[in-house]
Amino acid sequence: MQTDILQIKKSHNPDNEFIQWKNFKNGNAAAFEYLYKTHSAGLYNYGSKFTKDKDLIKECIQDLFVGLWTRRHSVGNPGHIKNYLYKSFRHAIFKKIFQLSKNETYEETENYQFHAVLNIEETIIDNERQLQVNEQLQNAMAKLTARQREAIFLKFHEQLSYEEISQIMGISVKAGYKIMARSLDYLRNNLSKDDLLLLYLLLHLKLIN
């Protein structure tokens, strides 16, 4: 199964977002456009891990923001805007996929798809070594559950805390820790000592809180 590559990136800068959110709630179209432009690309990337249907992803993003604008006067003030949008979008994706499956009842389940693998891109290692490490990571990641891959994506790609990951995925913080611990344990047991050391050198100190 072909999987998307999960790139390590800089953390999102939320400066000014709460002001923009307040302005958006007051009907400011420029503030609404700011929120859309700030988060739509990240939401699309997140959605592409659940489904390869580009039109479905775009439709869910559109529905999310249209719904926000329609309910702008009654929508609350989330503690973290990005988390609120990602959680709402995740729910919309699941619901849309359910509707297309024509099941009689909607229920979120652990049996879903999430296509992502870790990819290390650093100048401190040569290309050949980088390819070897990436191949080992991809093989190990492919054997994790969708929920484990999603948690790793939110941790390493979106650089979210365990509290934020738990909020988006609709699980307890304790469950978030457990999912990540089991994921890292599996990677630890399925990577060579050299690869594991390199992975920790590149990721552990700067990405794991």
N, C-alpha and C positions, 0 to 999 in steps of 0.2 A: 504493500500500500504506500503510495507516495505521500510524504508529509512535508509541511511547510517548515522552514528553518526559523528557529527562534533566535533572534539576534539580541545580544546584550547591549542595552542602550542607557543613556542618562535618564535619571528620574524626572518625572513630570514636575514642572514648576507651577504651583497653584496660586501664585501671587495675583492679586487683583480679581480673582474669580468670584469671591463672595460679593464684591461690589457690583460686578457684572450680573451676578445672579439676582441681586436686589433690583437692579435696573431693568433686567428682563421681566421680573415679576410686575414691574410698574408699566410694562408695555413698550419698553425701549427696544426697537428692532435691531439697532446696532449691537446692543448687548447680547441679544439672542443670536445674532450672526457670529459674534465672538465665541460664544459657547459652542456653536455648531462647528466652526472652523478649528477650534482647539481640540475637540474630542472626536470628530467624525472619522478621521483617519485611523485613530487608535481603536475605535469601536469596530471599524471594518476589519482591521487586522485580527481583532479578537473573534469576531464572527466567522472569519475564514477558517478558524480552527475547528468550529463546530460543523460547518457545511461548506461545500465547494460551489454552492448555488449563489452566484454573485448577485443576481436579481433579488433573491430572498433576503440576503444581507442588507442590500441597499433599501429594500422595502421596509425592513425592520428599523433601520436607522431613521428613515423618513417618518415612519409611524411614531417612533419615539419622540422626535422633535416636534412634529405636528401636534401630538398629544400634549406635550409640555406647553406649547404656545396656547393651545385651546384652554388649558387648565392653569394658565400662568397666575391668575389672581387667587387661586385656591391651593396651589402646590406649596409644600412646606419649605423649610430652610434646612437642607441636609447638612450634617456635620462635615461631610467631605463630598464635594460635588462630583468628582470623578467616580468615586465608589457608587454613588447613587445612580449615575448614568449607566455604569457597567452592570450593576445589578438589574436595573430595569431592562436593559438591552438583552441581557442573558435570559431573563424571563420571557421576553418577546420572541427570541430565537427559539427557545424550547416550545413555546406555545404554537408558533407558526409551523414548526416541524411536525408537531402533534396534529395540527389541523390537516396538513398534507397527507399524513398517514391514515386519516379517516377513522381514528379510534373513537370510541363512544365517550370516553371520559378522559379528561386531561389530568395528568399526574407527573410531576417531575420525578425522574428516576436516575439511578446511577448508571443505567445502561444507555450511554450516549457516546458519540464520537468526539474526540478532541485530537486533532492532528498537529502535533508540535514536537520538535526535538531541540535539544540544546545545541548550539553551535558556537565554538570558541574561535574568535578572530583577534589575535594579538600579534604584535610585531616582535615580541620577545622570543617567539619560537619560529622555526623555519617552516616553510610550506608543507614539506613532506611529513613532519611531525604533527603539524596542525591537522592534516588530512587523517592521519592515523587516530588521533585523539577524537576527532569528530565522528569517525566511523564507529569507534567503540561506544561513544555517547549515544549515537543514533540507535545502535543495536540494543543497548540497555534501555533507552527511553521507550522503544517500541514495545517492550514487554511490560511496561507499567500500565495501570488502568487509566481510563480517560480522566477520571477525577484527579489522580496523581499528576498526570501531565498538565492538567489545567492549573493545579496549585503551583507547580513548578513554573509554568508560564507567568502566572501573576506575581510570583516571588522574584524570579530572575529577570524577566523581560519588563514587567511593569514596576518592579521594585517596591512592592506593597508590603506592609506589615502583616503579621498573622491575623491581627484584628480586622484589617481591611479585607484580606482574602476571605476570611470567614463571613464577613458581611455580604460580599459579592456572591459567594457560593451558597449562602443560606445555610451555613453550618455553625456549630459552636466553635469558639476559639480553641478549645481543647481538641476538638476533632481536626481542626486545621493543623495543629501541631502534630497530631498523630499521623495524618496523611503525609505531611512533609517528612517526618522522621522515618516512616516506612519507605518513602521514595528514596531518600538519601541512603538508607540502609541497603536498599536493593542496589543502587548505583555503587555503593562501597563494596558490596560483595561480588559485583560483576564487572568491575574494572580492574586492570592490573595495578599493582602498587605504584608504578611510575605514573600511569595515567591519572590515578586517583590523587597523587601528590600534586600533579600539575593542575588538575581541576581545582583543588583546594587553593593552590597558590593564586590562580587567576580569579576565582569567584568567592571563596569562602569569606575572607576578611572584609571585602568591600560590599558584599551583597546580602549576607545572612545576618540579621539583627540578633 
